[in-house]
Amino acid sequence: MQNNWLVIELSVPGSSVDLVCALLAELDCQGTVVEERKLDTFVVPDAGLDPDATYQLKAYFADQLDPQALHQQVGKILAQLPDLCAQKYSVGQPSRVRMEDWAENWKQHFSRIKVGSRLVIRPSWEDYLPLADEVSIQLDPGMAFGTGTHGTTLLCLEMIAELLEQPQPPRSLLDVGTGSGILALGAAALGCETVLGNDIDPDACRVAQENVAINGYEGQIEITSKPLEELSGQFDLVVANILAEENVRLKHELLKHLQPGGWLVLSGILREKEQLVRDGFGDLPLRDFPTRLQDDWVCLIYRRV
């Protein structure tokens, strides 16, 4: 496991924080902390941010990268944003940090949430006795992305819960970019019989597997780090909570793993990139449904004809 990281501190107006976080992810940023009044959170900013205020961001990258080259890359990509350049922002010099200093920060803002009518997600340090019709999963994301509070994850969870409440719910799920395993766990808890969580990040797979074991779903959920292209089988429901460009790049593989009549849920997509994804999937045999929105993010729903 990687113990050391390069961190770059940025000063960014609230109106641009969400977009900056997405662009940093395209530079292989492994996580972003938004600092407000000395509080840290690994949750990408939500609608509570003041668009006129200035926020401190910490962006974490692999320690093997060249610090000066990374600094130039970050500065260059931000300089291409006209709205950001019209406001005051700054990019600090990279420094090194140990994983222990980072991995605990997300805990400060993660508490119990409820999705749909039945699913409750809670951290390990918070006790909760589910009501008669509820199902509860325990989640400690650690270094992996996904607590359910971020817009993209919440959109996917809500769609999974909605589909699993139908008279003929999906019986199998492929979770592409599983991260902490939260979508896979939510689906299994709500009754999905077979779930495959896929992520090319070995640390994410390790965390997801730990979360599966803690919740006792080893019999329903399998976690794999194999590339999507190497996976076999078709599924009633395929969920891809990844970047817009990655959704488009993997569109044929996503379709290949989707049963006829199966549902395809795409997220990790900023509002301004919705049309990019719509255009990319426009030539596939899919019926599209109305866009779901959460903060600056969208969720696209399709069904294979």
C-alpha positions as CSV (number, residue, x, y, z in Angstrom):
1,M,0.0,0.0,0.0
2,Q,1.2,3.5,-0.8
3,N,2.2,5.3,2.4
4,N,3.6,8.6,1.0
5,W,1.8,11.2,-1.1
6,L,2.4,14.5,-2.8
7,V,0.0,17.2,-1.7
8,I,-0.7,20.5,-3.4
9,E,-2.6,23.2,-1.6
10,L,-4.8,25.5,-3.7
11,S,-6.9,28.5,-2.8
12,V,-10.1,28.4,-4.9
13,P,-13.4,30.4,-5.0
14,G,-16.4,28.3,-3.8
15,S,-18.1,28.7,-7.2
16,S,-15.2,26.8,-8.9
17,V,-14.3,24.1,-6.2
18,D,-16.4,21.3,-7.8
19,L,-15.0,21.8,-11.2
20,V,-11.4,22.1,-10.0
21,C,-11.8,18.8,-8.1
22,A,-13.0,17.1,-11.2
23,L,-10.1,18.5,-13.3
24,L,-7.6,17.4,-10.6
25,A,-9.1,13.9,-10.9
26,E,-8.2,13.9,-14.6
27,L,-4.6,14.5,-13.6
28,D,-4.8,11.3,-11.5
29,C,-5.4,13.1,-8.2
30,Q,-6.1,10.4,-5.7
31,G,-8.3,12.4,-3.3
32,T,-9.2,16.0,-2.5
33,V,-9.7,17.6,0.9
34,V,-11.8,20.8,1.2
35,E,-10.8,22.7,4.2
36,E,-13.3,25.1,5.8
37,R,-12.6,26.7,9.2
38,K,-9.9,24.1,9.9
39,L,-12.3,21.2,9.1
40,D,-11.3,18.5,6.6
41,T,-13.5,16.3,4.5
42,F,-12.9,13.8,1.7
43,V,-16.3,14.5,0.3
44,V,-16.2,16.6,-2.8
45,P,-17.9,19.9,-2.0
46,D,-21.7,20.1,-1.9
47,A,-24.2,22.9,-2.2
48,G,-23.3,24.2,1.2
49,L,-20.2,25.9,-0.1
50,D,-20.5,29.7,-0.4
51,P,-19.8,30.6,-4.1
52,D,-18.4,33.9,-3.1
53,A,-16.0,32.6,-0.4
54,T,-12.5,31.3,-0.9
55,Y,-11.7,27.7,0.1
56,Q,-8.4,25.9,0.7
57,L,-8.1,22.6,-1.1
58,K,-5.5,19.8,-0.6
59,A,-5.0,17.6,-3.6
60,Y,-3.2,14.3,-3.1
61,F,-1.1,12.6,-5.9
62,A,1.2,9.6,-6.1
63,D,4.6,10.2,-4.4
64,Q,6.5,9.0,-7.5
65,L,5.5,12.0,-9.6
66,D,8.0,14.8,-10.2
67,P,6.8,17.7,-7.9
68,Q,7.8,20.6,-10.2
69,A,6.3,18.9,-13.3
70,L,3.1,18.3,-11.3
71,H,2.9,21.9,-10.1
72,Q,3.2,23.1,-13.7
73,Q,0.5,20.6,-14.9
74,V,-1.9,21.8,-12.2
75,G,-1.2,25.4,-13.0
76,K,-1.6,24.9,-16.7
77,I,-5.0,23.1,-16.5
78,L,-6.4,25.7,-14.1
79,A,-5.2,28.6,-16.3
80,Q,-7.5,27.3,-19.1
81,L,-10.6,28.0,-17.0
82,P,-11.8,31.5,-18.0
83,D,-14.2,31.8,-15.0
84,L,-11.5,30.8,-12.6
85,C,-8.9,33.2,-14.1
86,A,-11.4,36.1,-13.7
87,Q,-11.3,35.4,-9.9
88,K,-8.5,35.1,-7.4
89,Y,-6.9,31.7,-7.0
90,S,-3.5,30.2,-6.1
91,V,-1.5,27.0,-6.5
92,G,1.1,26.1,-3.9
93,Q,4.2,24.1,-4.2
94,P,3.9,20.3,-3.7
95,S,5.0,18.8,-0.4
96,R,5.0,15.2,0.9
97,V,2.7,13.7,3.5
98,R,2.3,10.3,5.0
99,M,-0.9,8.3,4.5
100,E,-1.7,8.3,8.3
101,D,-2.0,12.1,8.2
102,W,-4.6,11.9,5.4
103,A,-6.6,8.8,6.0
104,E,-8.3,9.9,9.2
105,N,-9.6,13.3,7.9
106,W,-12.8,12.1,6.2
107,K,-14.2,10.8,9.5
108,Q,-15.0,14.3,10.7
109,H,-17.9,14.7,8.2
110,F,-19.2,11.1,7.8
111,S,-22.3,10.2,9.7
112,R,-25.4,8.0,9.2
113,I,-27.5,8.6,6.1
114,K,-30.7,7.0,4.7
115,V,-31.2,6.3,1.0
116,G,-34.7,5.6,-0.3
117,S,-37.2,4.0,2.1
118,R,-35.1,1.2,3.5
119,L,-31.3,1.6,3.1
120,V,-29.3,3.0,6.0
121,I,-25.5,3.6,5.7
122,R,-23.5,4.2,8.9
123,P,-19.8,4.4,10.0
124,S,-18.4,1.8,12.3
125,W,-18.2,4.2,15.3
126,E,-22.0,5.0,15.2
127,D,-24.5,2.5,16.6
128,Y,-27.9,2.2,15.0
129,L,-30.8,-0.2,15.4
130,P,-32.6,-0.5,12.1
131,L,-36.4,-0.2,12.0
132,A,-38.4,-3.3,11.0
133,D,-38.4,-2.5,7.3
134,E,-34.8,-1.1,7.1
135,V,-31.5,-2.7,6.1
136,S,-28.2,-1.3,7.4
137,I,-24.7,-1.5,6.2
138,Q,-21.5,-0.4,8.0
139,L,-19.0,1.5,5.9
140,D,-15.5,2.7,6.6
141,P,-14.2,4.0,3.2
142,G,-10.6,4.7,4.4
143,M,-8.5,5.7,1.4
144,A,-11.2,4.6,-1.1
145,F,-13.8,7.0,-2.5
146,G,-17.4,6.7,-1.5
147,T,-19.4,7.3,1.6
148,G,-22.8,8.0,0.0
149,T,-22.7,11.8,0.7
150,H,-21.2,12.9,-2.5
151,G,-23.7,13.8,-5.3
152,T,-22.6,11.1,-7.8
153,T,-22.7,8.3,-5.2
154,L,-26.0,9.4,-3.8
155,L,-27.6,9.5,-7.3
156,C,-26.4,6.0,-8.0
157,L,-27.6,4.7,-4.6
158,E,-31.0,6.3,-5.1
159,M,-31.4,4.7,-8.6
160,I,-30.3,1.3,-7.3
161,A,-32.8,1.5,-4.5
162,E,-35.6,2.5,-6.9
163,L,-34.9,-0.3,-9.3
164,L,-34.7,-2.9,-6.6
165,E,-38.1,-1.9,-5.3
166,Q,-39.7,-2.7,-8.7
167,P,-41.9,-5.8,-9.1
168,Q,-39.2,-7.4,-11.2
169,P,-36.0,-6.1,-9.7
170,P,-32.5,-6.7,-11.2
171,R,-31.0,-9.9,-9.8
172,S,-27.4,-9.1,-10.8
173,L,-25.2,-6.0,-10.7
174,L,-21.9,-4.9,-12.1
175,D,-20.4,-2.0,-10.2
176,V,-17.7,-0.3,-12.3
177,G,-15.3,1.9,-10.3
178,T,-16.5,0.3,-7.0
179,G,-14.3,2.4,-4.7
180,S,-15.3,1.7,-1.1
181,G,-17.8,-0.9,-2.4
182,I,-20.8,1.3,-1.2
183,L,-22.9,0.7,-4.3
184,A,-22.3,-3.0,-4.3
185,L,-23.1,-3.2,-0.6
186,G,-26.2,-1.2,-1.0
187,A,-27.5,-3.4,-3.8
188,A,-26.7,-6.6,-1.9
189,A,-28.4,-5.3,1.2
190,L,-31.6,-4.4,-0.8
191,G,-31.8,-7.9,-2.2
192,C,-29.6,-8.0,-5.4
193,E,-28.5,-11.7,-5.5
194,T,-25.2,-11.4,-7.4
195,V,-22.9,-8.4,-7.3
196,L,-19.5,-7.9,-9.0
197,G,-17.5,-4.8,-7.9
198,N,-14.8,-3.8,-10.3
199,D,-12.0,-1.3,-9.7
200,I,-8.5,-1.0,-11.2
201,D,-7.1,0.6,-8.0
202,P,-5.8,-2.3,-5.8
203,D,-6.2,-0.1,-2.6
204,A,-9.8,0.5,-3.5
205,C,-10.4,-3.2,-4.0
206,R,-8.8,-4.0,-0.7
207,V,-11.0,-1.5,1.2
208,A,-14.1,-2.7,-0.7
209,Q,-13.3,-6.4,0.2
210,E,-12.9,-5.4,3.8
211,N,-16.2,-3.6,3.8
212,V,-17.9,-6.6,2.2
213,A,-16.5,-8.9,4.9
214,I,-17.4,-6.6,7.7
215,N,-21.0,-6.6,6.5
216,G,-21.1,-10.4,5.8
217,Y,-21.9,-10.2,2.1
218,E,-19.0,-12.4,0.8
219,G,-21.6,-14.9,-0.6
220,Q,-23.2,-12.2,-2.7
221,I,-20.4,-9.7,-3.6
222,E,-17.2,-10.4,-5.5
223,I,-14.5,-7.7,-5.8
224,T,-12.1,-7.8,-8.7
225,S,-9.3,-5.5,-10.0
226,K,-9.4,-7.0,-13.5
227,P,-9.9,-4.4,-16.3
228,L,-13.5,-4.2,-17.5
229,E,-12.3,-5.7,-20.8
230,E,-11.3,-8.9,-19.1
231,L,-14.5,-9.5,-17.3
232,S,-17.1,-12.0,-18.6
233,G,-20.8,-12.3,-18.2
234,Q,-23.9,-10.0,-18.5
235,F,-25.8,-8.3,-15.8
236,D,-29.3,-7.0,-15.2
237,L,-27.9,-3.7,-13.9
238,V,-24.6,-2.0,-14.7
239,V,-23.6,1.1,-12.7
240,A,-20.5,3.2,-13.7
241,N,-19.7,6.0,-11.3
242,I,-16.6,7.2,-13.1
243,L,-15.5,10.3,-15.0
244,A,-17.6,11.4,-18.0
245,E,-14.7,10.7,-20.5
246,E,-14.2,7.2,-19.0
247,N,-17.9,6.4,-19.4
248,V,-17.6,7.3,-23.1
249,R,-14.3,5.4,-23.5
250,L,-15.8,2.2,-22.0
251,K,-19.3,2.5,-23.6
252,H,-18.9,-0.7,-25.8
253,E,-17.6,-2.7,-22.8
254,L,-20.4,-1.4,-20.6
255,L,-23.0,-2.4,-23.3
256,K,-21.3,-5.8,-23.7
257,H,-21.9,-6.6,-20.0
258,L,-25.5,-5.5,-20.1
259,Q,-28.3,-8.0,-20.5
260,P,-31.0,-7.2,-23.1
261,G,-33.6,-5.3,-21.1
262,G,-31.0,-4.5,-18.5
263,W,-30.5,-1.1,-16.9
264,L,-27.4,1.1,-17.3
265,V,-26.7,3.9,-14.8
266,L,-23.9,6.4,-15.5
267,S,-22.7,9.0,-13.1
268,G,-19.5,10.9,-12.1
269,I,-20.6,13.4,-14.7
270,L,-20.5,17.1,-14.3
271,R,-23.5,19.0,-15.7
272,E,-21.5,20.7,-18.4
273,K,-20.3,17.2,-19.6
274,E,-23.8,15.6,-19.8
275,Q,-24.1,16.3,-23.6
276,L,-20.6,14.7,-24.1
277,V,-21.8,11.5,-22.6
278,R,-25.3,11.7,-24.3
279,D,-23.6,12.1,-27.7
280,G,-21.1,9.2,-26.9
281,F,-23.9,6.8,-26.1
282,G,-26.3,8.0,-28.8
283,D,-25.3,5.3,-31.3
284,L,-25.9,2.4,-28.9
285,P,-29.2,0.3,-28.7
286,L,-30.3,2.0,-25.5
287,R,-33.5,3.8,-24.5
288,D,-32.7,6.9,-22.5
289,F,-34.6,8.3,-19.5
290,P,-34.8,11.8,-17.9
291,T,-31.6,13.0,-16.3
292,R,-31.3,12.9,-12.5
293,L,-29.5,15.9,-10.8
294,Q,-27.7,16.4,-7.6
295,D,-25.7,19.6,-7.0
296,D,-23.4,20.0,-10.0
297,W,-23.6,16.3,-11.0
298,V,-25.8,14.3,-13.3
299,C,-26.9,10.7,-13.4
300,L,-27.9,9.2,-16.8
301,I,-30.3,6.2,-17.0
302,Y,-30.6,3.9,-20.0
303,R,-32.2,0.6,-20.7
304,R,-31.0,-1.9,-23.3
305,V,-33.6,-2.5,-26.0
